[in-house]
Amino acid sequence: MEPCIEQRLIQLLRDSPSPAVPLRHLHEAITAEADGGAGSYTLFAESLRRRRDLFVVLETADPLGDATVWPAGTRSVYERALVEAGFDTGPRVSLADPDCDTDDPWPGPPATVDPIEAPLRQLRESLIQAWRVSSRDAALRSAVADALAACVDLPGVIYGTEDAGPTAVHHP
């Protein structure tokens, strides 16, 4: 993949309000900007998967299940309906390092920065976003709230100590 395309992808991902963007949307955006220079969807996806230092491709389980059990044509009708409703069933892409500088995507973290702070911040932001969009589903909202509460204890789990810093919560 061309370095200028990688730089543009980094910028698109950083500018996105969502921590993970559907791979299809990124391919469409780059194809439109590069006048087809992004290549096929399959080649584009493989290029992103090879750049693990820059991108994380989040593969999702197919919500429609095994394609072999669907009657011919029926599955594609459901897939189109999901896409039209705004639900992309394909992989999503996130930055491997959300604090990556678009001018120098390989700067390395400053020595004084806690190496887990950025991923934890992104996790919390993702869960908050999930909580906001789950307002009509009480069970889902409850599960997301539990996950958010668990984020507070995560530094202690990662470091193997209960006192992991200012975000640690001490349980009686």
C-alpha positions in Angstrom: 0.0 0.0 0.0 1.3 3.5 -0.9 2.5 5.5 2.1 0.3 8.4 1.1 -2.7 6.1 1.3 -1.6 4.8 4.7 -1.3 8.4 5.9 -4.8 9.2 4.6 -6.2 6.2 6.3 -4.6 7.2 9.6 -6.2 10.6 9.3 -9.6 9.2 8.4 -9.5 6.9 11.4 -8.3 9.7 13.7 -11.0 12.0 12.5 -13.8 9.4 12.9 -16.1 9.8 15.9 -16.0 6.0 16.2 -13.0 4.1 17.4 -13.5 1.5 14.6 -14.6 2.2 11.1 -16.1 -0.4 8.7 -13.4 -1.5 6.3 -15.9 -1.1 3.4 -16.3 2.6 4.2 -12.6 3.2 4.3 -12.2 1.4 1.0 -14.9 3.5 -0.6 -13.4 6.7 0.7 -9.9 5.9 -0.5 -11.2 4.6 -3.8 -13.1 7.9 -4.4 -10.1 10.0 -3.3 -7.4 8.0 -5.1 -9.6 7.6 -8.3 -9.5 3.9 -8.0 -5.9 3.7 -6.8 -6.9 1.7 -3.7 -7.3 -1.5 -5.7 -10.0 -4.1 -5.1 -11.7 -4.5 -1.8 -9.9 -7.8 -1.2 -6.4 -6.4 -1.9 -7.1 -3.3 0.2 -8.2 -5.5 3.1 -5.2 -7.7 2.8 -2.9 -4.6 2.7 -4.4 -3.4 6.0 -4.1 -6.8 7.6 -0.4 -6.9 6.8 0.2 -3.5 8.4 -0.4 -4.7 12.0 2.0 -1.9 13.2 -0.5 0.7 12.0 -4.0 -0.9 11.8 -6.1 -3.4 13.6 -8.7 -5.2 11.5 -11.4 -6.4 13.8 -13.0 -9.4 12.2 -16.6 -9.9 13.4 -18.7 -13.0 13.5 -21.2 -13.0 10.7 -24.6 -12.1 12.3 -26.3 -14.2 9.6 -24.4 -17.3 10.5 -23.2 -20.0 8.1 -23.9 -19.2 4.5 -24.4 -22.8 3.5 -27.6 -23.1 5.5 -29.4 -20.2 3.7 -31.6 -20.8 0.7 -30.1 -19.4 -2.6 -30.6 -15.6 -2.8 -32.3 -15.2 0.6 -29.1 -14.5 2.4 -28.2 -11.6 0.0 -31.6 -10.1 0.6 -30.9 -10.0 4.3 -27.4 -8.7 3.9 -28.7 -5.8 1.7 -31.4 -5.0 4.3 -28.7 -4.9 7.0 -26.5 -2.6 5.0 -29.5 -0.3 4.1 -30.3 -0.1 7.8 -26.8 1.1 8.4 -25.4 -2.2 9.9 -22.2 -3.2 8.2 -21.5 -6.9 8.8 -17.9 -6.8 7.6 -14.7 -6.1 9.4 -13.9 -2.9 11.1 -10.6 -1.0 11.2 -9.0 0.8 14.1 -5.6 2.4 14.6 -3.0 0.1 16.3 -1.9 3.3 18.1 -4.7 5.9 18.5 -2.2 8.5 19.5 -0.2 8.0 16.3 1.0 11.2 14.6 0.0 11.3 11.0 3.2 13.1 10.0 5.3 10.4 11.6 3.3 7.2 12.3 6.2 5.4 13.9 7.5 7.9 16.5 7.4 5.5 19.4 5.9 6.4 22.8 7.4 9.0 25.0 9.3 7.4 27.9 7.1 9.0 30.5 3.7 7.8 29.1 2.0 4.8 30.6 1.9 2.2 27.8 -1.6 1.1 28.6 -3.2 4.5 29.0 -4.1 5.1 25.3 -5.7 1.7 24.8 -7.6 2.0 28.0 -8.8 5.5 27.1 -10.0 4.1 23.7 -11.7 1.2 25.4 -13.5 3.5 27.8 -14.5 5.8 24.9 -15.8 2.8 22.9 -17.8 1.5 25.8 -19.3 5.0 26.5 -20.4 5.2 22.9 -21.9 1.7 23.1 -23.8 2.7 26.2 -25.2 5.8 24.5 -26.5 3.9 21.5 -27.9 1.1 23.7 -30.6 3.3 25.3 -33.5 1.2 24.1 -32.0 -2.1 25.3 -31.9 -2.3 29.1 -30.0 -5.6 29.2 -27.3 -4.4 26.8 -27.0 -1.1 28.6 -26.5 -2.9 31.9 -23.8 -5.1 30.3 -22.0 -2.1 28.9 -22.2 -0.3 32.3 -20.7 -3.4 33.9 -17.9 -3.4 31.4 -17.3 0.3 32.0 -17.0 -0.4 35.7 -14.6 -3.2 35.0 -12.4 -0.8 33.1 -11.6 1.0 36.3 -10.0 -2.2 37.7 -8.2 -3.1 34.4 -4.9 -1.4 35.2 -4.6 -3.3 38.4 -5.3 -6.6 36.6 -2.7 -5.8 33.9 0.0 -4.7 36.3 -0.9 -7.5 38.8 -1.5 -5.0 41.6 -4.6 -3.7 43.3 -3.0 -0.2 43.6 -2.3 0.6 39.9 -2.6 4.3 40.1 -5.3 7.0 40.2 -7.8 4.9 38.2 -7.6 1.9 40.6 -10.6 1.2 42.8 -10.1 -0.5 46.1 -12.8 -2.9 47.1 -13.5 -3.6 50.7 
